[in-house]
Amino acid sequence: MKPIMPITSILITFITVALCLIACNNPSVQSDFVTVQDGHFMRGGKPYYYVGTNFWYGAILGSEGQGGNRERLCRELDAMKQLGIDNLRILVGSDGERGVKTKVEPTLQIAPGVYNDTILAGLDYLLMEMGKRQMVAVLYLNNSWEWSGGYGYYLEHAGAGKAPRPNEVGYDAFMNHVAQFATNEKAHQLFYDYVRFIIGRTNRYTGKKYVDDPAIMSWQIGNEPRAFSKEALSAFEKWIGEAAALIRSLDKNHLISIGSEGSWGCENDYGVWERICGNENVDYCNVHLWPYNWGWAQRDSLIETLPRACDNSKDYISKHLAICDKLKKPLVMEEFGYPRDGLSFEPGSATVGRDGYYSYIFQLIADNMLSGGAFAGCNFWGWGGEAKPTHVQWQVGDDYCCDPAQEEQGLNSVFLCDTTTLSVIKEKIKTIKNDHTYETN
């Protein structure tokens, strides 16, 4: 006969089960994953506001093949962590043929279903090292621009021909070509196969499935996905919805984001941006800001035109924040940059304008945080760290900084020798991290 369980044991068992059920149903204590609760990021049961950076080349540095340098990777992560940076926006990998002057090398996706395992190992290693440092990654899976393949690569393998190279024929011809992506179902399916492969991976170093790894904050559909024409906007919205639904079906643990520039990337249609961000499978909203590229700051007067750049930036953010408040979703300005004084590319050269712009953006987040607002974070572009550019245009064998191959090396990167910029970053992060006066109910 089975012995009767003492009443105290029954009570202990009941309480234990009840506590487990409460924990499992409370997102704030459920796990170490970054979540969204009542329109705010939560991490470890607390509101999560942050200043992060772009580090697109992290997986390449983590590899042991061409371009790999694990010692440098760990030093860069340590340097960022020391500043308080714990959020990195990273390219999963580039696509297509090698030897293209304006494209990132080495590539991860050589052809549909053919992958460079060296870069996959680099991504695994990167995530392991980030996890050790309690850092989180936003991983983007596609790119509308030429520098990592993206749209052009998928269109080529869908039979739409090679994308024109902007450095040879200009961006108008390139954009006209890649505008086909929004309506090309075969290109979409090739991309979806890639998404399934990446999200379904298991990290060879930690043994964790990617879907179970808290070092990943978010899967991002792409870098600056665009329709590239008003006529393609409807198809573009449909594709964003399909991609988000696929990612959600593969991974229930991680957040999903789009990677959008905001209305600027939606043919200046705020309604389109609201609809794609309002999708039930999209957890938070993104905007990008490039005052110099967008004509708000001038090459010969970068310091003098800084006030206009700041005013226009605040207006752009405010318009998108109003939509985020309506959607009850956080907003991240995950790309922004400002040139060095005089448009210099030299590491360590004067950055009075950049420092002023960075400080302004960081303060907007700090002020918004105090009122419990939706402007939750930013990722400046970008981390150059200890890189020493040797050519104006990147060449195989050069150090990686955050200026991709199509841009002048040193244009937007923040290097370890940029001491005034690093001081601005460190002090503003300290303000944000130490001033959590807002708490959710």
Number of C-alpha atoms within 10 A of each C-alpha: 3 4 5 6 8 8 9 9 10 11 11 11 11 11 12 11 12 12 11 11 11 12 14 13 11 11 19 21 16 15 16 17 24 25 25 20 16 12 22 23 24 21 19 15 18 16 23 19 25 25 29 28 24 25 27 25 27 29 27 32 25 28 23 15 16 14 20 21 17 20 10 15 22 16 13 20 20 16 15 22 16 11 18 21 21 19 26 29 28 21 25 26 29 27 27 25 15 13 12 14 16 20 23 28 26 24 21 22 22 16 16 15 10 11 17 15 13 20 28 23 20 24 24 23 24 23 26 22 21 22 17 9 14 14 23 23 24 24 24 22 24 27 23 22 21 27 22 28 25 24 27 31 30 28 25 15 16 17 11 18 13 15 20 19 18 17 12 9 10 11 15 11 14 21 21 13 19 28 23 19 26 25 17 18 14 16 22 20 14 18 20 17 12 19 19 15 12 15 16 14 14 16 18 13 12 14 11 15 13 20 17 14 21 22 25 24 25 24 24 25 23 24 23 23 22 29 25 23 16 13 11 17 20 13 15 24 20 13 20 23 20 15 22 22 17 15 22 18 11 14 18 11 19 23 22 25 26 28 30 26 23 28 19 18 20 25 17 12 14 16 12 19 24 19 14 23 26 20 16 12 21 22 25 28 30 24 25 26 22 18 23 17 12 11 10 18 23 19 14 11 13 24 21 12 17 22 17 13 24 19 13 15 20 14 12 17 21 13 13 21 22 12 20 23 15 12 18 19 25 24 26 25 25 25 24 23 22 27 28 26 18 16 19 16 18 16 23 17 15 18 24 16 22 22 20 17 23 19 16 18 21 23 16 15 23 26 13 16 24 14 11 18 19 25 28 25 27 27 23 28 24 25 26 27 24 18 22 16 21 13 12 14 17 23 17 14 10 15 18 28 26 25 24 23 23 17 15 16 27 29 22 26 28 29 22 19 15 18 14 16 21 17 13 17 21 17 15 24 22 14 13 23 15 9 12 16 11 13 11 12 4
